[in-house]
């Protein structure tokens, strides 16, 4: 997942995808704990994807605040 792709999504899509990733992370951590995880790199990939999504949401939040401050 690339940041340029994420920026094309609206906030609802990003939030939905973030929830899906959190659920996947939970399942992967559970599999890792029970030694049934096939690919341990998936945990790292999910963590990074989550960080990318949260970063884009935060950027939008900051942009919204700066626009409101500039209008006053």
N, CA, C and O atoms as a Tripos MOL2 file, in Angstrom:
@<TRIPOS>MOLECULE
protein
  288   287    72     0     0
PROTEIN
NO_CHARGES

@<TRIPOS>ATOM
      1 N           0.8530   -1.1680    0.0000 N.3       1 UNK1
      2 CA          0.0000    0.0000    0.0000 C.3       1 UNK1
      3 C           0.9010    1.2340    0.0000 C.2       1 UNK1
      4 O           1.8020    1.3660    0.8290 O.2       1 UNK1
      5 N           0.6390    2.1270   -0.9420 N.am      2 UNK2
      6 CA          1.4430    3.3330   -1.0650 C.3       2 UNK2
      7 C           0.6760    4.5440   -0.5410 C.2       2 UNK2
      8 O          -0.5540    4.5850   -0.5850 O.2       2 UNK2
      9 N           1.4130    5.5110   -0.0540 N.am      3 UNK3
     10 CA          0.8050    6.7130    0.5040 C.3       3 UNK3
     11 C           0.0500    7.4700   -0.5770 C.2       3 UNK3
     12 O          -1.0060    8.0440   -0.3080 O.2       3 UNK3
     13 N           0.5730    7.4780   -1.7900 N.am      4 UNK4
     14 CA         -0.1200    8.1790   -2.8750 C.3       4 UNK4
     15 C          -1.4940    7.5720   -3.1340 C.2       4 UNK4
     16 O          -2.4380    8.2950   -3.4520 O.2       4 UNK4
     17 N          -1.6160    6.2580   -3.0020 N.am      5 UNK5
     18 CA         -2.9170    5.6030   -3.1560 C.3       5 UNK5
     19 C          -3.8480    5.9760   -2.0070 C.2       5 UNK5
     20 O          -5.0340    6.2370   -2.2110 O.2       5 UNK5
     21 N          -3.2940    5.9970   -0.8020 N.am      6 UNK6
     22 CA         -4.1000    6.2970    0.3840 C.3       6 UNK6
     23 C          -4.6610    7.7110    0.3070 C.2       6 UNK6
     24 O          -5.8060    7.9500    0.6940 O.2       6 UNK6
     25 N          -3.8650    8.6420   -0.1880 N.am      7 UNK7
     26 CA         -4.3050   10.0380   -0.2520 C.3       7 UNK7
     27 C          -5.4860   10.2280   -1.1830 C.2       7 UNK7
     28 O          -6.1990   11.2250   -1.0760 O.2       7 UNK7
     29 N          -5.7050    9.2900   -2.0940 N.am      8 UNK8
     30 CA         -6.8440    9.3740   -3.0060 C.3       8 UNK8
     31 C          -8.1420    8.9380   -2.3310 C.2       8 UNK8
     32 O          -9.2280    9.2680   -2.8090 O.2       8 UNK8
     33 N          -8.0400    8.2070   -1.2360 N.am      9 UNK9
     34 CA         -9.2110    7.7180   -0.5170 C.3       9 UNK9
     35 C          -9.7980    8.8240    0.3500 C.2       9 UNK9
     36 O          -9.1060    9.7770    0.7100 O.2       9 UNK9
     37 N         -11.0810    8.6880    0.6810 N.am     10 UNK10
     38 CA        -11.6710    9.6250    1.6320 C.3      10 UNK10
     39 C         -11.4650    9.0890    3.0580 C.2      10 UNK10
     40 O         -11.0340    7.9520    3.2460 O.2      10 UNK10
     41 N         -11.7710    9.9010    4.0280 N.am     11 UNK11
     42 CA        -11.5160    9.5430    5.4320 C.3      11 UNK11
     43 C         -12.2680    8.2880    5.8720 C.2      11 UNK11
     44 O         -11.7690    7.5220    6.6960 O.2      11 UNK11
     45 N         -13.4550    8.0790    5.3330 N.am     12 UNK12
     46 CA        -14.2390    6.9040    5.7120 C.3      12 UNK12
     47 C         -13.5380    5.6310    5.2460 C.2      12 UNK12
     48 O         -13.4590    4.6540    5.9920 O.2      12 UNK12
     49 N         -13.0320    5.6400    4.0190 N.am     13 UNK13
     50 CA        -12.3150    4.4770    3.5060 C.3      13 UNK13
     51 C         -11.0610    4.1960    4.3250 C.2      13 UNK13
     52 O         -10.7570    3.0470    4.6460 O.2      13 UNK13
     53 N         -10.3500    5.2470    4.6540 N.am     14 UNK14
     54 CA         -9.1180    5.0860    5.4370 C.3      14 UNK14
     55 C          -9.4380    4.5110    6.8100 C.2      14 UNK14
     56 O          -8.7590    3.5980    7.2810 O.2      14 UNK14
     57 N         -10.4680    5.0430    7.4490 N.am     15 UNK15
     58 CA        -10.8580    4.5650    8.7730 C.3      15 UNK15
     59 C         -11.3010    3.1030    8.7200 C.2      15 UNK15
     60 O         -10.9500    2.3120    9.5960 O.2      15 UNK15
     61 N         -12.0620    2.7530    7.7060 N.am     16 UNK16
     62 CA        -12.4940    1.3540    7.5520 C.3      16 UNK16
     63 C         -11.3040    0.4260    7.3570 C.2      16 UNK16
     64 O         -11.2300   -0.6440    7.9620 O.2      16 UNK16
     65 N         -10.3870    0.8420    6.5160 N.am     17 UNK17
     66 CA         -9.1950    0.0190    6.2620 C.3      17 UNK17
     67 C          -8.3440   -0.1010    7.5240 C.2      17 UNK17
     68 O          -7.7680   -1.1570    7.7870 O.2      17 UNK17
     69 N          -8.2640    0.9570    8.2900 N.am     18 UNK18
     70 CA         -7.5000    0.9360    9.5330 C.3      18 UNK18
     71 C          -8.0950   -0.0670   10.5180 C.2      18 UNK18
     72 O          -7.3580   -0.7830   11.1950 O.2      18 UNK18
     73 N          -9.4110   -0.1210   10.5990 N.am     19 UNK19
     74 CA        -10.0740   -1.0970   11.4730 C.3      19 UNK19
     75 C          -9.7940   -2.5270   11.0110 C.2      19 UNK19
     76 O          -9.5650   -3.4140   11.8330 O.2      19 UNK19
     77 N          -9.8140   -2.7470    9.6920 N.am     20 UNK20
     78 CA         -9.5070   -4.0740    9.1570 C.3      20 UNK20
     79 C          -8.0800   -4.4930    9.5060 C.2      20 UNK20
     80 O          -7.8310   -5.6380    9.8830 O.2      20 UNK20
     81 N          -7.1660   -3.5630    9.3750 N.am     21 UNK21
     82 CA         -5.7650   -3.8620    9.6630 C.3      21 UNK21
     83 C          -5.5820   -4.1870   11.1390 C.2      21 UNK21
     84 O          -4.8220   -5.0920   11.4830 O.2      21 UNK21
     85 N          -6.2660   -3.4650   12.0100 N.am     22 UNK22
     86 CA         -6.1570   -3.7540   13.4390 C.3      22 UNK22
     87 C          -6.6680   -5.1510   13.7670 C.2      22 UNK22
     88 O          -6.0960   -5.8470   14.6060 O.2      22 UNK22
     89 N          -7.7540   -5.5610   13.0980 N.am     23 UNK23
     90 CA         -8.2670   -6.9150   13.3000 C.3      23 UNK23
     91 C          -7.2630   -7.9560   12.7970 C.2      23 UNK23
     92 O          -7.0340   -8.9750   13.4490 O.2      23 UNK23
     93 N          -6.6690   -7.6890   11.6360 N.am     24 UNK24
     94 CA         -5.6670   -8.6010   11.0930 C.3      24 UNK24
     95 C          -4.4500   -8.6940   12.0170 C.2      24 UNK24
     96 O          -3.9000   -9.7750   12.2290 O.2      24 UNK24
     97 N          -4.0400   -7.5510   12.5610 N.am     25 UNK25
     98 CA         -2.9030   -7.5480   13.4830 C.3      25 UNK25
     99 C          -3.1910   -8.4230   14.6920 C.2      25 UNK25
    100 O          -2.3260   -9.1720   15.1460 O.2      25 UNK25
    101 N          -4.4010   -8.3280   15.2080 N.am     26 UNK26
    102 CA         -4.7770   -9.1480   16.3570 C.3      26 UNK26
    103 C          -4.6610  -10.6250   16.0200 C.2      26 UNK26
    104 O          -4.0780  -11.4030   16.7740 O.2      26 UNK26
    105 N          -5.2350  -11.0080   14.8560 N.am     27 UNK27
    106 CA         -5.1770  -12.4120   14.4420 C.3      27 UNK27
    107 C          -3.7370  -12.8780   14.2380 C.2      27 UNK27
    108 O          -3.3820  -13.9940   14.6180 O.2      27 UNK27
    109 N          -2.9130  -12.0230   13.6380 N.am     28 UNK28
    110 CA         -1.5190  -12.3990   13.3990 C.3      28 UNK28
    111 C          -0.7440  -12.5480   14.7080 C.2      28 UNK28
    112 O           0.0700  -13.4600   14.8520 O.2      28 UNK28
    113 N          -0.9980  -11.6510   15.6580 N.am     29 UNK29
    114 CA         -0.3270  -11.7740   16.9540 C.3      29 UNK29
    115 C          -0.7500  -13.0520   17.6660 C.2      29 UNK29
    116 O           0.0620  -13.7060   18.3200 O.2      29 UNK29
    117 N          -2.0150  -13.3980   17.5370 N.am     30 UNK30
    118 CA         -2.5100  -14.6290   18.1400 C.3      30 UNK30
    119 C          -1.8490  -15.8410   17.4930 C.2      30 UNK30
    120 O          -1.4370  -16.7760   18.1800 O.2      30 UNK30
    121 N          -1.7500  -15.8160   16.1590 N.am     31 UNK31
    122 CA         -1.0840  -16.9130   15.4590 C.3      31 UNK31
    123 C           0.3890  -17.0100   15.8410 C.2      31 UNK31
    124 O           0.9270  -18.1080   15.9800 O.2      31 UNK31
    125 N           1.0350  -15.8660   16.0090 N.am     32 UNK32
    126 CA          2.4470  -15.8730   16.3980 C.3      32 UNK32
    127 C           2.6120  -16.4670   17.7880 C.2      32 UNK32
    128 O           3.5730  -17.1900   18.0510 O.2      32 UNK32
    129 N           1.6860  -16.1640   18.6670 N.am     33 UNK33
    130 CA          1.7740  -16.6790   20.0370 C.3      33 UNK33
    131 C           1.5480  -18.1820   20.0860 C.2      33 UNK33
    132 O           2.1130  -18.8740   20.9330 O.2      33 UNK33
    133 N           0.7230  -18.6830   19.1790 N.am     34 UNK34
    134 CA          0.4460  -20.1200   19.1660 C.3      34 UNK34
    135 C           1.3460  -20.8700   18.1920 C.2      34 UNK34
    136 O           1.1480  -22.0600   17.9470 O.2      34 UNK34
    137 N           2.3350  -20.1750   17.6380 N.am     35 UNK35
    138 CA          3.3250  -20.7630   16.7280 C.3      35 UNK35
    139 C           2.7090  -21.3080   15.4350 C.2      35 UNK35
    140 O           3.2320  -22.2710   14.8750 O.2      35 UNK35
    141 N           1.6270  -20.7240   14.9560 N.am     36 UNK36
    142 CA          1.0170  -21.1690   13.7050 C.3      36 UNK36
    143 C           1.1380  -20.1270   12.6020 C.2      36 UNK36
    144 O           0.5230  -20.2710   11.5460 O.2      36 UNK36
    145 N           1.9180  -19.0880   12.8320 N.am     37 UNK37
    146 CA          2.0730  -18.0250   11.8520 C.3      37 UNK37
    147 C           3.0470  -18.4650   10.7660 C.2      37 UNK37
    148 O           4.1820  -18.8430   11.0570 O.2      37 UNK37
    149 N           2.5980  -18.4150    9.5040 N.am     38 UNK38
    150 CA          3.4370  -18.8520    8.3940 C.3      38 UNK38
    151 C           4.4780  -17.8110    8.0020 C.2      38 UNK38
    152 O           5.6260  -18.1550    7.7190 O.2      38 UNK38
    153 N           4.0810  -16.5390    7.9830 N.am     39 UNK39
    154 CA          4.9740  -15.4840    7.5290 C.3      39 UNK39
    155 C           5.0480  -14.3710    8.5770 C.2      39 UNK39
    156 O           4.1530  -13.5280    8.6310 O.2      39 UNK39
    157 N           6.0810  -14.3470    9.4020 N.am     40 UNK40
    158 CA          6.1910  -13.3360   10.4590 C.3      40 UNK40
    159 C           6.3200  -11.9060    9.9330 C.2      40 UNK40
    160 O           6.0410  -10.9560   10.6650 O.2      40 UNK40
    161 N           6.7300  -11.7430    8.7000 N.am     41 UNK41
    162 CA          6.8640  -10.4010    8.1230 C.3      41 UNK41
    163 C           5.5120   -9.7080    7.9520 C.2      41 UNK41
    164 O           5.4550   -8.4860    7.8160 O.2      41 UNK41
    165 N           4.4370  -10.4750    7.9570 N.am     42 UNK42
    166 CA          3.1110   -9.8830    7.8200 C.3      42 UNK42
    167 C           2.7900   -8.9410    8.9720 C.2      42 UNK42
    168 O           2.1130   -7.9300    8.7840 O.2      42 UNK42
    169 N           3.2720   -9.2690   10.1560 N.am     43 UNK43
    170 CA          3.0380   -8.3970   11.3180 C.3      43 UNK43
    171 C           3.6730   -7.0340   11.0730 C.2      43 UNK43
    172 O           3.0540   -6.0020   11.3350 O.2      43 UNK43
    173 N           4.8860   -7.0260   10.5790 N.am     44 UNK44
    174 CA          5.5910   -5.7820   10.2820 C.3      44 UNK44
    175 C           4.8680   -5.0060    9.1760 C.2      44 UNK44
    176 O           4.7250   -3.7870    9.2690 O.2      44 UNK44
    177 N           4.4130   -5.7010    8.1350 N.am     45 UNK45
    178 CA          3.7090   -5.0460    7.0350 C.3      45 UNK45
    179 C           2.4200   -4.3920    7.5250 C.2      45 UNK45
    180 O           2.1170   -3.2600    7.1460 O.2      45 UNK45
    181 N           1.6680   -5.0900    8.3590 N.am     46 UNK46
    182 CA          0.4190   -4.5390    8.8840 C.3      46 UNK46
    183 C           0.6840   -3.3110    9.7560 C.2      46 UNK46
    184 O          -0.0550   -2.3280    9.7010 O.2      46 UNK46
    185 N           1.7450   -3.3800   10.5570 N.am     47 UNK47
    186 CA          2.0910   -2.2560   11.4240 C.3      47 UNK47
    187 C           2.4440   -1.0250   10.5850 C.2      47 UNK47
    188 O           2.0330    0.0900   10.9070 O.2      47 UNK47
    189 N           3.1910   -1.2300    9.5330 N.am     48 UNK48
    190 CA          3.5810   -0.1060    8.6750 C.3      48 UNK48
    191 C           2.3980    0.4580    7.8980 C.2      48 UNK48
    192 O           2.2710    1.6730    7.7450 O.2      48 UNK48
    193 N           1.5320   -0.4250    7.4100 N.am     49 UNK49
    194 CA          0.3300    0.0520    6.7150 C.3      49 UNK49
    195 C          -0.5480    0.8720    7.6590 C.2      49 UNK49
    196 O          -1.1030    1.9000    7.2720 O.2      49 UNK49
    197 N          -0.6640    0.4110    8.8840 N.am     50 UNK50
    198 CA         -1.4420    1.1390    9.8840 C.3      50 UNK50
    199 C          -0.8430    2.5250   10.1170 C.2      50 UNK50
    200 O          -1.5710    3.5140   10.2060 O.2      50 UNK50
    201 N           0.4620    2.5910   10.2140 N.am     51 UNK51
    202 CA          1.1340    3.8760   10.4310 C.3      51 UNK51
    203 C           0.9110    4.8090    9.2470 C.2      51 UNK51
    204 O           0.7100    6.0090    9.4350 O.2      51 UNK51
    205 N           0.9460    4.2750    8.0370 N.am     52 UNK52
    206 CA          0.7050    5.1100    6.8530 C.3      52 UNK52
    207 C          -0.7070    5.6920    6.8690 C.2      52 UNK52
    208 O          -0.9070    6.8750    6.5940 O.2      52 UNK52
    209 N          -1.6700    4.8520    7.1930 N.am     53 UNK53
    210 CA         -3.0590    5.3160    7.2400 C.3      53 UNK53
    211 C          -3.2400    6.3870    8.3100 C.2      53 UNK53
    212 O          -3.8920    7.4030    8.0680 O.2      53 UNK53
    213 N          -2.6770    6.1690    9.4720 N.am     54 UNK54
    214 CA         -2.7960    7.1360   10.5570 C.3      54 UNK54
    215 C          -2.0940    8.4420   10.2060 C.2      54 UNK54
    216 O          -2.5550    9.5150   10.5950 O.2      54 UNK54
    217 N          -0.9900    8.3650    9.4780 N.am     55 UNK55
    218 CA         -0.2660    9.5630    9.0750 C.3      55 UNK55
    219 C          -1.1020   10.4180    8.1380 C.2      55 UNK55
    220 O          -1.1690   11.6360    8.3030 O.2      55 UNK55
    221 N          -1.7360    9.7940    7.1620 N.am     56 UNK56
    222 CA         -2.5740   10.5420    6.2130 C.3      56 UNK56
    223 C          -3.7560   11.1760    6.9370 C.2      56 UNK56
    224 O          -4.1030   12.3260    6.6680 O.2      56 UNK56
    225 N          -4.3750   10.4330    7.8530 N.am     57 UNK57
    226 CA         -5.4810   11.0100    8.6280 C.3      57 UNK57
    227 C          -5.0130   12.2120    9.4430 C.2      57 UNK57
    228 O          -5.7050   13.2260    9.5180 O.2      57 UNK57
    229 N          -3.8520   12.0950   10.0440 N.am     58 UNK58
    230 CA         -3.3150   13.1960   10.8530 C.3      58 UNK58
    231 C          -2.9780   14.4050    9.9850 C.2      58 UNK58
    232 O          -3.2240   15.5420   10.3860 O.2      58 UNK58
    233 N          -2.4200   14.1720    8.8070 N.am     59 UNK59
    234 CA         -2.1270   15.2770    7.8920 C.3      59 UNK59
    235 C          -3.4020   16.0340    7.5390 C.2      59 UNK59
    236 O          -3.4210   17.2650    7.5150 O.2      59 UNK59
    237 N          -4.4590   15.2860    7.2680 N.am     60 UNK60
    238 CA         -5.7310   15.9240    6.9230 C.3      60 UNK60
    239 C          -6.3030   16.6980    8.1010 C.2      60 UNK60
    240 O          -6.8850   17.7700    7.9300 O.2      60 UNK60
    241 N          -6.1330   16.1510    9.2860 N.am     61 UNK61
    242 CA         -6.6110   16.8300   10.4800 C.3      61 UNK61
    243 C          -5.8620   18.1500   10.6780 C.2      61 UNK61
    244 O          -6.4710   19.1640   11.0190 O.2      61 UNK61
    245 N          -4.5690   18.1380   10.4690 N.am     62 UNK62
    246 CA         -3.7610   19.3520   10.6120 C.3      62 UNK62
    247 C          -4.1380   20.3690    9.5410 C.2      62 UNK62
    248 O          -4.2410   21.5600    9.8330 O.2      62 UNK62
    249 N          -4.3480   19.9110    8.2960 N.am     63 UNK63
    250 CA         -4.7440   20.8160    7.2210 C.3      63 UNK63
    251 C          -6.0770   21.4830    7.5210 C.2      63 UNK63
    252 O          -6.2570   22.6730    7.2620 O.2      63 UNK63
    253 N          -7.0050   20.7170    8.0630 N.am     64 UNK64
    254 CA         -8.3170   21.2600    8.3970 C.3      64 UNK64
    255 C          -8.1980   22.3340    9.4720 C.2      64 UNK64
    256 O          -8.8420   23.3810    9.3910 O.2      64 UNK64
    257 N          -7.3790   22.0700   10.4670 N.am     65 UNK65
    258 CA         -7.1910   23.0480   11.5460 C.3      65 UNK65
    259 C          -6.5190   24.3150   11.0290 C.2      65 UNK65
    260 O          -6.9060   25.4170   11.4160 O.2      65 UNK65
    261 N          -5.5210   24.1740   10.1620 N.am     66 UNK66
    262 CA         -4.8200   25.3410    9.6700 C.3      66 UNK66
    263 C          -5.7270   26.1850    8.7730 C.2      66 UNK66
    264 O          -5.6160   27.4110    8.7510 O.2      66 UNK66
    265 N          -6.6290   25.5220    8.0300 N.am     67 UNK67
    266 CA         -7.5770   26.2700    7.2100 C.3      67 UNK67
    267 C          -8.5530   27.0640    8.0840 C.2      67 UNK67
    268 O          -8.8950   28.2030    7.7660 O.2      67 UNK67
    269 N          -8.9950   26.4550    9.1840 N.am     68 UNK68
    270 CA         -9.9050   27.1510   10.0860 C.3      68 UNK68
    271 C          -9.2090   28.3310   10.7520 C.2      68 UNK68
    272 O          -9.8080   29.3950   10.9110 O.2      68 UNK68
    273 N          -7.9500   28.1500   11.1420 N.am     69 UNK69
    274 CA         -7.1970   29.2270   11.7870 C.3      69 UNK69
    275 C          -6.9360   30.3710   10.8010 C.2      69 UNK69
    276 O          -6.9450   31.5380   11.1900 O.2      69 UNK69
    277 N          -6.7100   30.0470    9.5600 N.am     70 UNK70
    278 CA         -6.4490   31.0760    8.5530 C.3      70 UNK70
    279 C          -7.6560   31.8900    8.2000 C.2      70 UNK70
    280 O          -7.5280   33.0320    7.7580 O.2      70 UNK70
    281 N          -8.8360   31.3240    8.3850 N.am     71 UNK71
    282 CA        -10.0740   32.0240    8.0420 C.3      71 UNK71
    283 C         -10.4830   33.0240    9.1220 C.2      71 UNK71
    284 O         -11.2420   33.9510    8.8410 O.2      71 UNK71
    285 N         -10.0050   32.8550   10.3270 N.am     72 UNK72
    286 CA        -10.4200   33.7180   11.4350 C.3      72 UNK72
    287 C          -9.8010   35.0800   11.3680 C.2      72 UNK72
    288 O         -10.0570   35.9180   12.2330 O.2      72 UNK72
@<TRIPOS>BOND
     1     1     2 1
     2     2     3 1
     3     3     4 2
     4     3     5 am
     5     5     6 1
     6     6     7 1
     7     7     8 2
     8     7     9 am
     9     9    10 1
    10    10    11 1
    11    11    12 2
    12    11    13 am
    13    13    14 1
    14    14    15 1
    15    15    16 2
    16    15    17 am
    17    17    18 1
    18    18    19 1
    19    19    20 2
    20    19    21 am
    21    21    22 1
    22    22    23 1
    23    23    24 2
    24    23    25 am
    25    25    26 1
    26    26    27 1
    27    27    28 2
    28    27    29 am
    29    29    30 1
    30    30    31 1
    31    31    32 2
    32    31    33 am
    33    33    34 1
    34    34    35 1
    35    35    36 2
    36    35    37 am
    37    37    38 1
    38    38    39 1
    39    39    40 2
    40    39    41 am
    41    41    42 1
    42    42    43 1
    43    43    44 2
    44    43    45 am
    45    45    46 1
    46    46    47 1
    47    47    48 2
    48    47    49 am
    49    49    50 1
    50    50    51 1
    51    51    52 2
    52    51    53 am
    53    53    54 1
    54    54    55 1
    55    55    56 2
    56    55    57 am
    57    57    58 1
    58    58    59 1
    59    59    60 2
    60    59    61 am
    61    61    62 1
    62    62    63 1
    63    63    64 2
    64    63    65 am
    65    65    66 1
    66    66    67 1
    67    67    68 2
    68    67    69 am
    69    69    70 1
    70    70    71 1
    71    71    72 2
    72    71    73 am
    73    73    74 1
    74    74    75 1
    75    75    76 2
    76    75    77 am
    77    77    78 1
    78    78    79 1
    79    79    80 2
    80    79    81 am
    81    81    82 1
    82    82    83 1
    83    83    84 2
    84    83    85 am
    85    85    86 1
    86    86    87 1
    87    87    88 2
    88    87    89 am
    89    89    90 1
    90    90    91 1
    91    91    92 2
    92    91    93 am
    93    93    94 1
    94    94    95 1
    95    95    96 2
    96    95    97 am
    97    97    98 1
    98    98    99 1
    99    99   100 2
   100    99   101 am
   101   101   102 1
   102   102   103 1
   103   103   104 2
   104   103   105 am
   105   105   106 1
   106   106   107 1
   107   107   108 2
   108   107   109 am
   109   109   110 1
   110   110   111 1
   111   111   112 2
   112   111   113 am
   113   113   114 1
   114   114   115 1
   115   115   116 2
   116   115   117 am
   117   117   118 1
   118   118   119 1
   119   119   120 2
   120   119   121 am
   121   121   122 1
   122   122   123 1
   123   123   124 2
   124   123   125 am
   125   125   126 1
   126   126   127 1
   127   127   128 2
   128   127   129 am
   129   129   130 1
   130   130   131 1
   131   131   132 2
   132   131   133 am
   133   133   134 1
   134   134   135 1
   135   135   136 2
   136   135   137 am
   137   137   138 1
   138   138   139 1
   139   139   140 2
   140   139   141 am
   141   141   142 1
   142   142   143 1
   143   143   144 2
   144   143   145 am
   145   145   146 1
   146   146   147 1
   147   147   148 2
   148   147   149 am
   149   149   150 1
   150   150   151 1
   151   151   152 2
   152   151   153 am
   153   153   154 1
   154   154   155 1
   155   155   156 2
   156   155   157 am
   157   157   158 1
   158   158   159 1
   159   159   160 2
   160   159   161 am
   161   161   162 1
   162   162   163 1
   163   163   164 2
   164   163   165 am
   165   165   166 1
   166   166   167 1
   167   167   168 2
   168   167   169 am
   169   169   170 1
   170   170   171 1
   171   171   172 2
   172   171   173 am
   173   173   174 1
   174   174   175 1
   175   175   176 2
   176   175   177 am
   177   177   178 1
   178   178   179 1
   179   179   180 2
   180   179   181 am
   181   181   182 1
   182   182   183 1
   183   183   184 2
   184   183   185 am
   185   185   186 1
   186   186   187 1
   187   187   188 2
   188   187   189 am
   189   189   190 1
   190   190   191 1
   191   191   192 2
   192   191   193 am
   193   193   194 1
   194   194   195 1
   195   195   196 2
   196   195   197 am
   197   197   198 1
   198   198   199 1
   199   199   200 2
   200   199   201 am
   201   201   202 1
   202   202   203 1
   203   203   204 2
   204   203   205 am
   205   205   206 1
   206   206   207 1
   207   207   208 2
   208   207   209 am
   209   209   210 1
   210   210   211 1
   211   211   212 2
   212   211   213 am
   213   213   214 1
   214   214   215 1
   215   215   216 2
   216   215   217 am
   217   217   218 1
   218   218   219 1
   219   219   220 2
   220   219   221 am
   221   221   222 1
   222   222   223 1
   223   223   224 2
   224   223   225 am
   225   225   226 1
   226   226   227 1
   227   227   228 2
   228   227   229 am
   229   229   230 1
   230   230   231 1
   231   231   232 2
   232   231   233 am
   233   233   234 1
   234   234   235 1
   235   235   236 2
   236   235   237 am
   237   237   238 1
   238   238   239 1
   239   239   240 2
   240   239   241 am
   241   241   242 1
   242   242   243 1
   243   243   244 2
   244   243   245 am
   245   245   246 1
   246   246   247 1
   247   247   248 2
   248   247   249 am
   249   249   250 1
   250   250   251 1
   251   251   252 2
   252   251   253 am
   253   253   254 1
   254   254   255 1
   255   255   256 2
   256   255   257 am
   257   257   258 1
   258   258   259 1
   259   259   260 2
   260   259   261 am
   261   261   262 1
   262   262   263 1
   263   263   264 2
   264   263   265 am
   265   265   266 1
   266   266   267 1
   267   267   268 2
   268   267   269 am
   269   269   270 1
   270   270   271 1
   271   271   272 2
   272   271   273 am
   273   273   274 1
   274   274   275 1
   275   275   276 2
   276   275   277 am
   277   277   278 1
   278   278   279 1
   279   279   280 2
   280   279   281 am
   281   281   282 1
   282   282   283 1
   283   283   284 2
   284   283   285 am
   285   285   286 1
   286   286   287 1
   287   287   288 2
@<TRIPOS>SUBSTRUCTURE
     1 UNK1         2 RESIDUE 1 A UNK
     2 UNK2         6 RESIDUE 1 A UNK
     3 UNK3        10 RESIDUE 1 A UNK
     4 UNK4        14 RESIDUE 1 A UNK
     5 UNK5        18 RESIDUE 1 A UNK
     6 UNK6        22 RESIDUE 1 A UNK
     7 UNK7        26 RESIDUE 1 A UNK
     8 UNK8        30 RESIDUE 1 A UNK
     9 UNK9        34 RESIDUE 1 A UNK
    10 UNK10       38 RESIDUE 1 A UNK
    11 UNK11       42 RESIDUE 1 A UNK
    12 UNK12       46 RESIDUE 1 A UNK
    13 UNK13       50 RESIDUE 1 A UNK
    14 UNK14       54 RESIDUE 1 A UNK
    15 UNK15       58 RESIDUE 1 A UNK
    16 UNK16       62 RESIDUE 1 A UNK
    17 UNK17       66 RESIDUE 1 A UNK
    18 UNK18       70 RESIDUE 1 A UNK
    19 UNK19       74 RESIDUE 1 A UNK
    20 UNK20       78 RESIDUE 1 A UNK
    21 UNK21       82 RESIDUE 1 A UNK
    22 UNK22       86 RESIDUE 1 A UNK
    23 UNK23       90 RESIDUE 1 A UNK
    24 UNK24       94 RESIDUE 1 A UNK
    25 UNK25       98 RESIDUE 1 A UNK
    26 UNK26      102 RESIDUE 1 A UNK
    27 UNK27      106 RESIDUE 1 A UNK
    28 UNK28      110 RESIDUE 1 A UNK
    29 UNK29      114 RESIDUE 1 A UNK
    30 UNK30      118 RESIDUE 1 A UNK
    31 UNK31      122 RESIDUE 1 A UNK
    32 UNK32      126 RESIDUE 1 A UNK
    33 UNK33      130 RESIDUE 1 A UNK
    34 UNK34      134 RESIDUE 1 A UNK
    35 UNK35      138 RESIDUE 1 A UNK
    36 UNK36      142 RESIDUE 1 A UNK
    37 UNK37      146 RESIDUE 1 A UNK
    38 UNK38      150 RESIDUE 1 A UNK
    39 UNK39      154 RESIDUE 1 A UNK
    40 UNK40      158 RESIDUE 1 A UNK
    41 UNK41      162 RESIDUE 1 A UNK
    42 UNK42      166 RESIDUE 1 A UNK
    43 UNK43      170 RESIDUE 1 A UNK
    44 UNK44      174 RESIDUE 1 A UNK
    45 UNK45      178 RESIDUE 1 A UNK
    46 UNK46      182 RESIDUE 1 A UNK
    47 UNK47      186 RESIDUE 1 A UNK
    48 UNK48      190 RESIDUE 1 A UNK
    49 UNK49      194 RESIDUE 1 A UNK
    50 UNK50      198 RESIDUE 1 A UNK
    51 UNK51      202 RESIDUE 1 A UNK
    52 UNK52      206 RESIDUE 1 A UNK
    53 UNK53      210 RESIDUE 1 A UNK
    54 UNK54      214 RESIDUE 1 A UNK
    55 UNK55      218 RESIDUE 1 A UNK
    56 UNK56      222 RESIDUE 1 A UNK
    57 UNK57      226 RESIDUE 1 A UNK
    58 UNK58      230 RESIDUE 1 A UNK
    59 UNK59      234 RESIDUE 1 A UNK
    60 UNK60      238 RESIDUE 1 A UNK
    61 UNK61      242 RESIDUE 1 A UNK
    62 UNK62      246 RESIDUE 1 A UNK
    63 UNK63      250 RESIDUE 1 A UNK
    64 UNK64      254 RESIDUE 1 A UNK
    65 UNK65      258 RESIDUE 1 A UNK
    66 UNK66      262 RESIDUE 1 A UNK
    67 UNK67      266 RESIDUE 1 A UNK
    68 UNK68      270 RESIDUE 1 A UNK
    69 UNK69      274 RESIDUE 1 A UNK
    70 UNK70      278 RESIDUE 1 A UNK
    71 UNK71      282 RESIDUE 1 A UNK
    72 UNK72      286 RESIDUE 1 A UNK
